[in-house]
Amino acid sequence: MLLIKIRKERQGFWREHPPGRLGTTREVAEAAYFLVSEASSFISGVVLPVDGGGTSSDFEYTSRSF
């Protein structure tokens, strides 16, 4: 019963999350690669969330989201 409840909560989470999916390790690695590349040489003192738009929308992360 508890497992079913957890699965339903996760399904609801992904429906509300802007891209509707979890990011891949490659996507996270590409963001890190960009920050250490010459292309980001003029960027400093910034936070770059790699969260699929979760922090820039009405979507709210909670401790129960995952």
N, CA, C and O of each residue as an XYZ file, in Angstrom:
264
protein
N       0.822     -1.190      0.000
C       0.000      0.000      0.000
C       0.868      1.256      0.000
O       0.616      2.188     -0.765
N       1.878      1.282      0.848
C       2.767      2.440      0.916
C       3.513      2.622     -0.404
O       3.685      3.749     -0.869
N       3.951      1.530     -1.001
C       4.667      1.597     -2.280
C       3.777      2.188     -3.370
O       4.249      2.975     -4.191
N       2.521      1.826     -3.389
C       1.575      2.382     -4.369
C       1.424      3.877     -4.159
O       1.400      4.638     -5.127
N       1.322      4.306     -2.917
C       1.195      5.734     -2.610
C       2.438      6.502     -3.070
O       2.319      7.581     -3.650
N       3.610      5.959     -2.817
C       4.861      6.605     -3.231
C       4.916      6.714     -4.752
O       5.304      7.756     -5.280
N       4.537      5.663     -5.456
C       4.550      5.695     -6.928
C       3.601      6.763     -7.461
O       3.943      7.473     -8.407
N       2.422      6.887     -6.872
C       1.462      7.904     -7.314
C       2.000      9.308     -7.062
O       1.821     10.197     -7.894
N       2.657      9.516     -5.922
C       3.241     10.825     -5.625
C       4.338     11.163     -6.624
O       4.433     12.307     -7.071
N       5.156     10.200     -6.977
C       6.219     10.449     -7.963
C       5.634     10.769     -9.327
O       6.138     11.654    -10.020
N       4.583     10.068     -9.725
C       3.951     10.351    -11.013
C       3.406     11.773    -11.032
O       3.538     12.474    -12.035
N       2.799     12.198     -9.940
C       2.302     13.568     -9.836
C       3.427     14.576     -9.905
O       3.283     15.631    -10.523
N       4.549     14.261     -9.277
C       5.718     15.144     -9.308
C       6.179     15.366    -10.735
O       6.396     16.507    -11.144
N       6.332     14.293    -11.501
C       6.849     14.439    -12.863
C       5.850     15.115    -13.780
O       6.260     15.776    -14.734
N       4.569     14.980    -13.534
C       3.571     15.697    -14.342
C       3.682     17.194    -14.135
O       3.458     17.960    -15.072
N       4.022     17.628    -12.929
C       4.108     19.051    -12.619
C       5.474     19.648    -12.945
O       5.573     20.860    -13.140
N       6.517     18.847    -13.009
C       7.871     19.329    -13.283
C       7.936     19.797    -14.741
O       7.503     19.064    -15.631
N       8.467     21.001    -15.009
C       8.409     21.574    -16.357
C       8.773     20.633    -17.509
O       7.970     20.521    -18.436
N       9.923     19.948    -17.522
C      10.187     19.071    -18.665
C       9.515     17.702    -18.543
O       9.499     16.927    -19.499
N       8.968     17.411    -17.377
C       8.286     16.135    -17.188
C       9.199     14.928    -17.105
O       8.752     13.793    -17.271
N      10.463     15.165    -16.851
C      11.414     14.049    -16.757
C      12.607     14.468    -15.917
O      12.804     15.649    -15.628
N      13.385     13.490    -15.538
C      14.625     13.727    -14.814
C      15.723     14.044    -15.818
O      15.757     13.461    -16.902
N      16.612     14.954    -15.475
C      17.734     15.264    -16.353
C      18.701     14.102    -16.437
O      18.787     13.277    -15.527
N      19.421     14.050    -17.535
C      20.393     12.970    -17.710
C      21.747     13.390    -17.148
O      22.008     14.575    -16.943
N      22.588     12.417    -16.906
C      23.936     12.741    -16.433
C      24.688     13.533    -17.493
O      25.508     14.390    -17.162
N      24.422     13.261    -18.736
C      25.072     14.008    -19.823
C      24.673     15.484    -19.777
O      25.523     16.353    -19.967
N      23.413     15.777    -19.531
C      22.959     17.169    -19.467
C      23.636     17.925    -18.328
O      24.024     19.083    -18.488
N      23.774     17.278    -17.197
C      24.452     17.904    -16.062
C      25.935     18.089    -16.379
O      26.508     19.139    -16.088
N      26.550     17.077    -16.971
C      27.967     17.162    -17.334
C      28.213     18.261    -18.362
O      29.231     18.949    -18.296
N      27.293     18.436    -19.314
C      27.459     19.483    -20.323
C      27.407     20.873    -19.698
O      28.117     21.776    -20.140
N      26.578     21.051    -18.681
C      26.542     22.341    -17.978
C      27.868     22.588    -17.265
O      28.401     23.697    -17.303
N      28.396     21.560    -16.619
C      29.690     21.696    -15.939
C      30.802     21.962    -16.950
O      31.679     22.791    -16.706
N      30.769     21.266    -18.076
C      31.771     21.463    -19.121
C      31.721     22.900    -19.644
O      32.763     23.519    -19.861
N      30.529     23.421    -19.842
C      30.389     24.806    -20.297
C      31.062     25.764    -19.320
O      31.767     26.684    -19.733
N      30.843     25.547    -18.026
C      31.407     26.461    -17.027
C      32.930     26.444    -16.986
O      33.541     27.441    -16.602
N      33.548     25.351    -17.367
C      35.015     25.300    -17.375
C      35.597     25.574    -18.760
O      36.815     25.552    -18.940
N      34.734     25.832    -19.733
C      35.209     26.079    -21.094
C      35.471     27.567    -21.325
O      35.077     28.412    -20.521
N      36.130     27.866    -22.418
C      36.413     29.245    -22.817
C      35.112     30.013    -23.091
O      35.076     31.235    -22.945
N      34.065     29.318    -23.479
C      32.786     29.966    -23.781
C      32.200     30.696    -22.575
O      31.399     31.616    -22.742
N      32.586     30.303    -21.377
C      32.057     30.946    -20.173
C      33.073     31.887    -19.527
O      32.950     32.206    -18.344
N      34.060     32.330    -20.277
C      35.155     33.125    -19.697
C      34.703     34.453    -19.098
O      35.396     34.994    -18.236
N      33.575     34.991    -19.522
C      33.101     36.271    -18.999
C      32.019     36.086    -17.932
O      31.437     37.066    -17.469
N      31.752     34.867    -17.547
C      30.729     34.568    -16.547
C      31.412     34.352    -15.202
O      32.345     33.557    -15.088
N      30.935     35.071    -14.179
C      31.473     34.873    -12.830
C      30.395     35.191    -11.806
O      29.508     36.008    -12.052
N      30.481     34.546    -10.678
C      29.579     34.819     -9.563
C      28.115     34.562     -9.853
O      27.254     35.336     -9.434
N      27.827     33.506    -10.552
C      26.444     33.192    -10.884
C      26.135     31.749    -10.486
O      26.994     30.869    -10.538
N      24.901     31.540    -10.093
C      24.426     30.186     -9.805
C      23.728     29.689    -11.064
O      22.842     30.361    -11.592
N      24.116     28.542    -11.533
C      23.510     27.969    -12.734
C      22.734     26.714    -12.345
O      23.302     25.625    -12.269
N      21.426     26.872    -12.096
C      20.647     25.684    -11.747
C      20.499     24.774    -12.967
O      20.142     25.234    -14.052
N      20.766     23.525    -12.789
C      20.573     22.538    -13.857
C      19.419     21.659    -13.383
O      19.608     20.526    -12.939
N      18.218     22.224    -13.494
C      17.041     21.574    -12.907
C      15.843     21.528    -13.848
O      14.717     21.304    -13.404
N      16.069     21.733    -15.123
C      14.971     21.641    -16.080
C      13.953     22.750    -15.963
O      12.820     22.588    -16.417
N      14.314     23.859    -15.377
C      13.394     24.982    -15.241
C      12.589     24.975    -13.961
O      11.720     25.826    -13.773
N      12.857     24.042    -13.088
C      12.091     23.930    -11.843
C      12.154     25.159    -10.964
O      11.161     25.508    -10.324
N      13.303     25.830    -10.917
C      13.425     27.008    -10.054
C      12.923     28.279    -10.720
O      12.789     29.304    -10.052
N      12.642     28.242    -12.016
C      12.167     29.449    -12.696
C      10.686     29.376    -13.035
O      10.200     30.162    -13.849
N       9.976     28.461    -12.435
C       8.544     28.318    -12.684
C       7.804     28.285    -11.352
O       8.401     28.473    -10.293
N       6.521     28.049    -11.417
C       5.709     27.955    -10.199
C       5.887     26.614     -9.503
O       5.338     26.394     -8.424
N       6.642     25.732    -10.109
C       6.884     24.410     -9.540
C       7.650     24.545     -8.236
O       8.584     25.342     -8.144
N       7.264     23.775     -7.229
C       7.946     23.823     -5.936
C       8.507     22.454     -5.593
O       7.801     21.446     -5.625
N       9.796     22.440     -5.265
C      10.409     21.215     -4.768
C      10.084     21.105     -3.285
O      10.175     22.088     -2.550
N       9.714     19.940     -2.858
C       9.499     19.685     -1.435
C      10.284     18.435     -1.057
O      10.770     17.702     -1.918
N      10.393     18.215      0.219
C      11.117     17.019      0.666
C      10.395     15.750      0.233
O      11.000     14.679      0.183
N       9.113     15.860     -0.079
C       8.346     14.693     -0.498
C       8.281     14.558     -2.018
O       7.651     13.628     -2.522
N       8.922     15.471     -2.760
C       8.857     15.433     -4.220
C       9.507     14.201     -4.811
O       9.087     13.725     -5.866
N      10.520     13.679     -4.151
C      11.280     12.587     -4.721
C      10.899     11.305     -4.055
O      11.433     10.250     -4.396
